[in-house]
Amino acid sequence: MEILIGFLCAVLLAVFIVQIGKARELASAVRNDKNEEYEINKLQAGLGVVFMVLFLAVCLGSFVYYTQYILGWGPNTAASEHGTEVDYMFNLTLFFTGVVFLITQFCLFWFAWKYRGRKGHKAIYWAHNEKLEMVWMIAPAIVLTFLVVGGLQAWNNIMIDKGDHDIEIEATGYQFAWALRYPGRDNQLGTKHFTLIKQGENELGQDWTDEKNIDDFLPDKIVLPVGKKVRVRITSRDVLHNFYLPQFRVKMDAVPGMPTYFIFTPTVTTDSMRRRLSELPEWQVPDKNDASKKRWETYDYELACAELCGKGHFSMRRVVKIVTEEEYQAWLDEQEKNSFYLTNVRGKANDPFASKALAIEDLLKQKDLVNTQVIAAQDALAAAKKANNAAEVTKLTTALVEFAKLQLTARTTLDVQAATKAAADAATLAQQVLQPVVTTPAVDSVATDSTVQ
């Protein structure tokens, strides 16, 4: 309310000043006083110069003040490999447009002051000046040529699709959310078709007769490993959306009926970005949603929609986490069992493989066996450290290296025999390094007298 009242007061003051000026001009016209007209011209031109100084000062001051929040400046350097190219082009464009902005604003108000109406001065009619026209045509043309060529080179470098990506995921925009899809261990997204879409049953229209769909899962956030090239397949189910990852300089329209894509390589993990922000005083304040944590502790990358797609546009946000390879594999391990097919289609009327044994089920079973042995070894290592048993710590640490290899095989292989062998080897290794639990024979609580005949 205070802001509204202040705004209304400012508007009323401006109206008052304008009306006073109009009344003064009307009085001068009635009296036909040229000197007063010249004085008014001088006042208006002088106010224009004052406005120019204040305006440019505010522009420069606000830029400096908000540097910590501008992409490409302060802590907001690009978190992807190609992002440095994008930031360079933006900053280069900002330099040239900034110079032009300052020059034109200065000339605009300086000309109003220098060539104001004065006694004894008469305006010169100047139809054209070929030299001046050539200058203001050729100079911008040269600058724009360099900017356009540089932009095209950057675009071609970024968008070239060599097929050498490590991971491909899919993002489908709809009013008002993103449906995310990851391939399973086969690293291939299954086919889909809009005619197969059923609300509440098959939101993406996945074709369940395509075995590549069996291990695809639909997470609620994007999790990616740092340093791995990612290809995002971008589609829309209804209207125009825009897949936007600001911190990674990723932005591409999601168009109904016309799949698009973007390829990028994350270079900064979420934890690393949080540590970077923790060094800035403005990020030391309590988080507005969790007062027990500071603002930098709750920071996350985000996926947003950069296209006005309807009244619920604001809600199209997903969390993006960039993690280490080990953390990514652990996350995949948890997500794999949540395959949409296995949790929503398997064994039901619409299951085309209802009478068929699936390799993925055996693979998950063997992986769980390996994971059980790994957890047991990790628990034993923690207990050995607590007991300061150096020999046991060394033995278990060495064993966990071998467990990790077996676990990786169980997590990634498509061969059931290889997964079964990994589970068997893990069980054998566990028998060798894990101390068996020593049980003490139970003592009968009823005492007997052996001397009784």
Phi, psi and omega per residue, in radians:
M1 nan -0.708 3.129
E2 -1.096 -0.678 3.115
I3 -1.135 -0.735 3.134
L4 -1.093 -0.769 3.135
I5 -1.104 -0.737 3.117
G6 -1.085 -0.715 3.128
F7 -1.123 -0.771 3.127
L8 -1.100 -0.673 3.104
C9 -1.102 -0.731 3.123
A10 -1.099 -0.715 3.125
V11 -1.119 -0.774 3.129
L12 -1.097 -0.685 3.118
L13 -1.121 -0.728 3.127
A14 -1.114 -0.746 3.112
V15 -1.084 -0.711 -3.138
F16 -1.088 -0.781 -3.125
I17 -1.119 -0.742 3.135
V18 -1.089 -0.750 -3.123
Q19 -1.153 -0.684 3.086
I20 -1.075 -0.736 3.120
G21 -1.094 -0.738 3.126
K22 -1.127 -0.691 3.131
A23 -1.124 -0.669 3.130
R24 -1.170 -0.719 3.112
E25 -1.107 -0.715 3.132
L26 -1.099 -0.719 3.133
A27 -1.128 -0.687 3.133
S28 -1.138 -0.717 3.137
A29 -1.114 -0.667 3.134
V30 -1.148 -0.728 -3.113
R31 -1.423 -0.238 -3.097
N32 0.965 0.818 -3.098
D33 -1.728 1.816 -3.121
K34 -1.199 -0.609 -3.133
N35 -1.071 -0.717 3.129
E36 -1.160 -0.618 3.079
E37 -1.088 -0.708 3.116
Y38 -1.148 -0.650 3.116
E39 -1.144 -0.687 3.104
I40 -1.128 -0.731 3.107
N41 -1.038 -0.736 3.131
K42 -1.123 -0.728 3.140
L43 -1.118 -0.819 -3.105
Q44 -1.111 -0.754 3.134
A45 -1.134 -0.682 3.106
G46 -1.136 -0.728 3.085
L47 -1.102 -0.603 3.092
G48 -1.096 -0.727 3.111
V49 -1.133 -0.742 3.107
V50 -1.069 -0.766 3.115
F51 -1.056 -0.738 3.141
M52 -1.016 -0.816 -3.118
V53 -1.087 -0.817 -3.132
L54 -1.145 -0.727 -3.110
F55 -1.098 -0.840 -3.136
L56 -1.171 -0.605 3.098
A57 -1.121 -0.734 3.110
V58 -1.139 -0.733 3.130
C59 -1.056 -0.861 -3.130
L60 -1.187 -0.703 3.137
G61 -1.127 -0.733 3.131
S62 -1.160 -0.619 3.101
F63 -1.096 -0.792 3.128
V64 -1.130 -0.717 -3.083
Y65 -1.142 -0.682 -3.065
Y66 -1.706 0.263 3.137
T67 -0.979 -0.666 -3.097
Q68 -1.159 -0.211 -3.089
Y69 -1.981 -0.050 -3.095
I70 -1.553 2.283 3.103
L71 -1.046 2.302 3.141
G72 1.618 -0.091 -3.128
W73 -2.216 2.766 3.121
G74 1.031 -2.335 -3.133
P75 -1.398 -0.090 -3.018
N76 -1.588 0.648 3.023
T77 -1.173 2.716 -3.027
A78 -1.052 2.466 3.126
A79 -1.795 0.437 3.104
S80 -2.452 2.837 -3.094
E81 -1.101 -0.829 -3.081
H82 -1.329 -0.258 -3.067
G83 -1.040 -0.517 3.129
T84 -1.133 -0.621 3.079
E85 -1.134 -0.741 -3.141
V86 -1.120 -0.788 3.140
D87 -1.092 -0.682 3.120
Y88 -1.068 -0.792 -3.135
M89 -1.144 -0.694 3.114
F90 -1.117 -0.789 -3.111
N91 -1.189 -0.637 3.089
L92 -1.121 -0.769 3.097
T93 -1.111 -0.726 3.125
L94 -1.083 -0.653 3.134
F95 -1.074 -0.905 -3.089
F96 -1.175 -0.783 3.135
T97 -1.179 -0.565 3.097
G98 -1.158 -0.735 3.103
V99 -1.090 -0.809 3.128
V100 -1.082 -0.718 3.137
F101 -1.048 -0.844 -3.122
L102 -1.109 -0.753 -3.120
I103 -1.132 -0.822 -3.091
T104 -1.155 -0.675 3.125
Q105 -1.159 -0.711 3.116
F106 -1.110 -0.825 -3.120
C107 -1.105 -0.659 -3.110
L108 -1.011 -0.873 -3.069
F109 -1.465 -0.510 3.102
W110 -1.191 -0.692 3.080
F111 -1.107 -0.681 3.126
A112 -1.093 -0.562 3.122
W113 -1.400 -0.852 -3.048
K114 -1.152 -0.672 -3.055
Y115 -1.889 0.561 3.069
R116 -1.198 2.786 3.122
G117 -1.158 2.097 3.137
R118 -2.337 2.764 3.141
K119 -1.151 2.286 3.104
G120 1.493 0.010 -3.141
H121 -1.939 2.393 -3.126
K122 -2.235 2.381 -3.141
A123 -1.166 2.530 3.126
I124 -1.741 2.296 3.073
Y125 -1.413 2.068 -3.062
W126 -2.220 1.733 -3.023
A127 -1.135 -0.887 3.122
H128 -2.866 2.868 3.082
N129 -2.440 1.879 -3.019
E130 -1.066 -0.696 -3.130
K131 -1.109 -0.792 -3.136
L132 -1.131 -0.714 3.134
E133 -1.133 -0.673 3.103
M134 -1.122 -0.696 -3.141
V135 -1.102 -0.856 -3.062
W136 -1.388 -0.062 2.974
M137 -1.653 -0.783 -3.065
I138 -1.268 -0.760 -3.107
A139 -1.032 -0.907 3.088
P140 -1.094 -0.596 -3.136
A141 -1.107 -0.727 3.126
I142 -1.128 -0.819 -3.131
V143 -1.076 -0.814 -3.125
L144 -1.133 -0.592 3.103
T145 -1.075 -0.809 3.119
F146 -1.114 -0.705 -3.134
L147 -1.168 -0.764 -3.121
V148 -1.164 -0.795 3.137
V149 -1.112 -0.762 3.100
G150 -1.086 -0.697 3.114
G151 -1.144 -0.706 3.111
L152 -1.141 -0.694 3.105
Q153 -1.111 -0.770 3.112
A154 -1.093 -0.752 -3.135
W155 -1.075 -0.797 -3.140
N156 -1.139 -0.659 3.107
N157 -1.140 -0.666 -3.066
I158 -1.353 -0.738 -2.955
M159 -1.592 -0.078 3.139
I160 -1.079 2.269 -3.084
D161 -1.937 1.673 -3.115
K162 -1.511 -0.144 -3.102
G163 1.349 0.240 -3.097
D164 -1.751 0.353 -3.130
H165 -1.237 2.668 3.132
D166 -1.503 -0.568 -3.057
I167 -2.409 2.454 2.974
E168 -2.178 2.224 3.078
I169 -2.157 2.967 -3.121
E170 -2.245 2.436 3.068
A171 -2.217 2.107 3.135
T172 -1.993 2.073 3.131
G173 -1.511 2.472 3.021
Y174 -2.669 2.826 -3.133
Q175 -1.313 1.944 0.030
F176 -2.362 1.410 3.138
A177 -2.924 3.058 3.035
W178 -1.999 2.292 2.996
A179 -1.707 2.080 -3.080
L180 -1.813 2.444 3.130
R181 -2.376 2.296 3.095
Y182 -1.999 2.550 2.994
P183 -1.318 2.721 3.062
G184 -1.427 -2.614 -3.061
R185 -1.228 -0.250 3.062
D186 -1.343 -0.158 3.099
N187 1.016 0.540 3.111
Q188 -2.330 2.253 3.073
L189 -1.369 2.384 3.119
G190 -1.301 2.845 -3.141
T191 -1.306 2.754 3.086
K192 -2.595 2.843 3.126
H193 -2.637 2.463 -3.030
F194 -1.110 -0.423 -3.140
T195 -1.232 -0.265 -3.126
L196 -1.629 -0.023 -3.120
I197 -1.181 2.245 3.035
K198 -2.360 2.115 -3.107
Q199 -1.021 2.230 3.108
G200 1.458 -0.219 -3.116
E201 -2.082 -0.799 -3.094
N202 -2.536 1.354 -2.997
E203 -1.105 -0.506 -3.093
L204 -1.743 -0.141 -3.108
G205 1.297 0.648 3.132
Q206 -1.206 2.453 3.130
D207 -1.577 1.873 -3.027
W208 -1.301 -0.176 3.050
T209 -1.373 -0.197 3.080
D210 -1.570 2.000 -3.057
E211 -1.124 -0.318 3.097
K212 -1.165 -0.345 3.129
N213 -1.389 -0.277 -3.011
I214 -1.052 -0.692 -3.076
D215 -1.794 0.097 3.082
D216 -1.205 2.407 3.125
F217 -2.230 2.727 -3.022
L218 -2.069 1.577 -3.113
P219 -1.376 2.970 3.135
D220 -1.700 0.015 3.096
K221 -2.655 2.841 3.103
I222 -1.622 2.170 3.059
V223 -2.171 2.196 -3.085
L224 -2.371 2.613 3.088
P225 -1.453 2.478 3.132
V226 -1.197 2.499 3.070
G227 1.397 0.092 3.129
K228 -1.889 2.393 -3.138
K229 -1.320 2.239 -3.049
V230 -2.082 2.316 3.017
R231 -1.907 2.149 3.138
V232 -1.822 2.091 3.043
R233 -1.530 2.150 -2.965
I234 -2.052 2.177 3.130
T235 -2.411 3.006 3.083
S236 -2.379 2.562 -3.109
R237 -1.743 -0.260 -3.072
D238 -2.455 -1.317 -3.079
V239 -1.988 -3.106 3.139
L240 -1.269 2.202 3.038
H241 -2.133 3.130 3.098
N242 -2.535 2.112 -3.134
F243 -1.412 1.966 -2.983
Y244 -2.285 2.037 3.020
L245 -2.015 1.544 -2.972
P246 -1.026 -0.718 -3.079
Q247 -1.197 -0.327 -3.124
F248 -1.842 0.051 -3.112
R249 0.978 0.781 3.104
V250 -1.967 2.187 -3.123
K251 -2.712 2.091 -3.112
M252 -2.667 2.406 3.119
D253 -1.142 2.488 2.975
A254 -1.837 1.893 -2.985
V255 -1.931 2.233 3.094
P256 -1.023 2.243 3.089
G257 1.396 -0.012 -3.134
M258 -2.419 1.576 -3.132
P259 -1.049 2.415 3.047
T260 -2.125 -3.127 -3.115
Y261 -2.699 2.890 2.995
F262 -2.616 2.461 -3.130
I263 -2.098 2.251 3.119
F264 -2.648 2.842 3.129
T265 -2.188 1.926 3.111
P266 -1.135 2.465 -3.107
T267 -2.157 -0.167 -3.098
V268 -2.272 2.114 3.123
T269 -1.248 2.850 3.099
T270 -1.056 -0.743 3.138
D271 -1.107 -0.683 3.127
S272 -1.145 -0.699 3.105
M273 -1.140 -0.678 3.100
R274 -1.095 -0.715 3.111
R275 -1.140 -0.652 3.101
R276 -1.088 -0.760 -3.118
L277 -1.251 -0.476 -3.109
S278 -1.145 -0.272 -3.138
E279 -1.500 -0.083 -3.100
L280 -1.782 2.340 -3.079
P281 -1.091 -0.588 -3.102
E282 -1.223 -0.213 3.095
W283 -1.750 0.135 -3.132
Q284 -1.593 -0.041 -3.109
V285 -1.364 2.737 3.106
P286 -1.081 2.531 3.108
D287 -1.229 2.441 -3.059
K288 -1.209 -0.381 3.130
N289 -1.715 -0.283 3.136
D290 -2.577 1.620 -3.054
A291 -1.126 -0.296 -3.133
S292 -1.339 -0.209 -3.131
K293 -2.123 2.665 3.074
K294 -1.417 2.824 -3.022
R295 -1.015 -0.706 -3.094
W296 -1.200 -0.447 -3.111
E297 -1.231 -0.406 -3.101
T298 -1.832 0.134 -3.094
Y299 -1.173 2.413 3.046
D300 -2.448 2.558 2.916
Y301 -1.118 2.810 -3.131
E302 -2.476 2.665 2.949
L303 -1.821 2.232 3.136
A304 -2.249 2.924 3.006
C305 -1.786 2.136 -3.093
A306 -1.777 0.419 3.100
E307 -2.243 2.269 3.141
L308 -1.195 1.798 -2.962
C309 -1.938 0.130 3.138
G310 2.462 -3.108 -3.042
K311 -1.178 -0.374 3.120
G312 -1.712 0.292 -3.099
H313 -0.928 -0.654 -3.065
F314 -1.093 -0.409 -3.034
S315 -1.537 -0.002 -3.106
M316 -1.450 1.233 -3.127
R317 -2.248 2.381 3.035
R318 -2.284 2.564 3.086
V319 -1.379 2.455 3.079
V320 -2.097 2.200 3.116
K321 -2.086 2.273 3.043
I322 -1.891 2.151 -2.999
V323 -2.269 3.052 3.070
T324 -1.291 2.901 -3.141
E325 -1.048 -0.700 -3.139
E326 -1.121 -0.758 3.127
E327 -1.159 -0.627 3.128
Y328 -1.150 -0.760 3.124
Q329 -1.114 -0.661 3.098
A330 -1.140 -0.678 3.107
W331 -1.146 -0.769 3.091
L332 -1.041 -0.648 3.136
D333 -1.021 -0.717 -3.141
E334 -1.294 -0.628 -3.051
Q335 -1.354 -0.450 -3.006
E336 -1.043 -0.639 -3.132
K337 -1.284 -0.169 -3.140
N338 -1.709 0.390 3.055
S339 -0.869 2.330 -3.089
F340 -1.049 -0.661 3.141
Y341 -1.122 -0.847 -3.074
L342 -1.146 -0.570 -3.075
T343 -1.629 -0.311 -3.047
N344 -2.219 -0.309 -3.058
V345 -2.057 -0.643 -3.031
R346 -0.963 2.202 3.080
G347 1.432 0.038 -3.137
K348 -1.765 3.119 -3.026
A349 -1.085 -0.545 -3.102
N350 -1.615 0.258 3.141
D351 -1.506 1.949 -3.129
P352 -1.263 -0.241 -3.123
F353 -1.971 0.496 -3.052
A354 -1.029 -0.612 -3.084
S355 -1.696 0.196 -3.054
K356 -2.061 2.381 3.038
A357 -1.342 2.333 -3.080
L358 -1.832 2.391 -3.130
A359 -1.090 -0.586 -3.078
I360 -1.064 -0.581 -3.139
E361 -1.188 -0.713 3.078
D362 -1.177 -0.672 3.134
L363 -1.102 -0.745 3.114
L364 -1.139 -0.658 3.133
K365 -1.118 -0.806 -3.136
Q366 -1.173 -0.637 3.105
K367 -1.100 -0.714 3.126
D368 -1.102 -0.617 3.106
L369 -1.132 -0.746 3.119
V370 -1.142 -0.763 -3.137
N371 -1.056 -0.642 3.114
T372 -1.071 -0.761 3.130
Q373 -1.168 -0.659 3.135
V374 -1.131 -0.761 3.130
I375 -1.100 -0.708 3.121
A376 -1.096 -0.714 3.118
A377 -1.172 -0.675 3.106
Q378 -1.142 -0.700 3.094
D379 -1.144 -0.684 3.126
A380 -1.161 -0.657 3.101
L381 -1.127 -0.731 3.113
A382 -1.091 -0.706 3.125
A383 -1.166 -0.672 3.136
A384 -1.155 -0.691 3.101
K385 -1.125 -0.703 3.140
K386 -1.145 -0.594 -3.139
A387 -1.532 0.037 -3.126
N388 0.981 0.674 3.122
N389 -1.625 1.587 -3.022
A390 -1.072 -0.739 -3.106
A391 -1.112 -0.755 -3.141
E392 -1.168 -0.646 3.116
V393 -1.086 -0.781 3.127
T394 -1.090 -0.772 -3.124
K395 -1.110 -0.798 -3.101
L396 -1.238 -0.605 3.096
T397 -1.090 -0.766 3.092
T398 -1.121 -0.710 -3.133
A399 -1.143 -0.635 -3.120
L400 -1.145 -0.490 3.041
V401 -1.098 -0.754 3.106
E402 -1.211 -0.678 3.086
F403 -1.029 -0.703 -3.115
A404 -1.084 -0.680 3.114
K405 -1.132 -0.778 3.131
L406 -1.144 -0.659 3.133
Q407 -1.148 -0.702 3.107
L408 -1.083 -0.726 3.092
T409 -1.073 -0.811 -3.112
A410 -1.133 -0.500 -3.110
R411 -1.427 -0.488 -2.959
T412 -1.977 -0.391 -3.040
T413 -1.230 2.601 3.023
L414 -1.816 0.044 -3.109
D415 -1.713 2.037 -3.111
V416 -1.094 -0.661 3.140
Q417 -1.111 -0.725 3.121
A418 -1.126 -0.697 3.116
A419 -1.150 -0.699 3.125
T420 -1.128 -0.719 3.113
K421 -1.124 -0.714 3.116
A422 -1.078 -0.708 3.122
A423 -1.153 -0.706 3.125
A424 -1.159 -0.741 3.120
D425 -1.133 -0.640 3.107
A426 -1.149 -0.698 3.115
A427 -1.137 -0.719 3.118
T428 -1.114 -0.770 3.130
L429 -1.115 -0.654 3.120
A430 -1.118 -0.697 3.113
Q431 -1.112 -0.532 -3.094
Q432 -1.382 -0.616 -2.987
V433 -1.902 -0.359 -3.134
L434 -1.587 2.223 -3.139
Q435 -1.235 2.250 3.122
P436 -1.154 2.624 3.117
V437 -1.291 2.124 -3.138
V438 -1.479 2.112 -3.127
T439 -1.815 2.394 3.118
T440 -1.617 2.221 -3.135
P441 -0.967 2.453 -3.138
A442 -1.274 2.481 3.121
V443 -1.772 2.246 -3.139
D444 -1.087 2.247 -3.105
S445 -1.270 -0.223 3.142
V446 -1.705 1.970 3.134
A447 -1.281 2.425 3.124
T448 -2.087 2.570 3.138
D449 -1.776 1.934 -3.094
S450 -1.229 -0.172 -3.112
T451 -1.510 -0.138 -3.110
V452 -1.301 2.227 -3.139
Q453 -1.535 nan nan
